[in-house]
Amino acid sequence: MRFERVAEDNKGGLGETVRVVIHALLIAFVIRTFLFQPFNIPSGSMKETLLVGDYLFVSKFSYGYSKYSFPFSPNLFEGRIMGSVPNRGDVVVFRLPREPDVDYIKRVIGLPGDRIQMIGGQVHINGTAVPRERIDDFMDNEDGRQVRTRRYRETLPNGVSYTTLDLYENGFYDNTPVYEVPQGHVFVMGDNRDNSTDSRVLSQVGPIPLDHLIGRAQVLFFSIEEGERAWAFWRWPWSIRWTRFGTLVR
């Protein structure tokens, strides 16, 4: 009798463990689908705001939901549910229009109906130059050597301020024609202006349909030095960027 009772207790404990695991997976699925989804930064197009090796949470509810908000992008409905237009300066994750299975992250510069142009490396919105101020250089580590890059503080018409990098004088997209942002679209750019494939490159990105937005970048929860592997936990004391934990994305 005693052994039978022990067997029953073990069986009940196993069942409870399975239920807890299933509930945890369901909660994680709901959070990832409707609230927050983790992403990592694989390229330097958003330096210095976001660095290679940053891991961040993106709020899925910020601009409503489209088919791209859900795993496997099911065709359950058209357009967006509870949709809203991003603010200028928001850092957004979106699906690339020409490759809908590819995620990009950039900053919103232009809204529907805007006219955007680059003149001498400076953004112009509807014919007015966006103010930018030269600040101290950005110091980056490339192949073990320190590299200086010109850095500016740019302030959009709504007061949102952030830093941009200027790698080259008269870069390829420092002077552009006027881009007219279609209705239902936004114009996005990387903060690392000479190292970003963004809405200025019509053949690859162009203006982004609102339906392709996944969400707004909110907060960093992990960051590791470029070239390091996140799973190499034995190197964490030296490879992790501890000061970036909990940093808000602005």
Salt bridges, closest charged atoms under 4 A:
GLU16 OE1 - ARG19 NH2 2.72
GLU48 OE2 - ARG151 NH1 2.62
ASP54 OD1 - ARG241 NH1 3.47
ASP54 OD2 - ARG244 NH2 2.68
ASP90 OD1 - ARG216 NH2 3.61
ASP103 OD1 - ARG95 NE 2.70
ASP114 OD2 - ARG88 NH1 2.51
ASP136 OD2 - ARG151 NH2 2.49
ASP137 OD1 - ARG134 NH1 2.86
ASP137 OD2 - ARG148 NH1 3.54
ASP140 OD2 - LYS47 NZ 2.58
GLU154 OE2 - ARG193 NH2 2.85
ASP166 OD2 - ARG150 NE 3.67
GLU169 OE2 - ARG150 NE 3.94
ASP191 OD2 - ARG107 NH2 2.83
ASP198 OD1 - ARG200 NE 2.86
GLU225 OE1 - ARG241 NE 3.71
GLU228 OE2 - ARG235 NH2 2.77
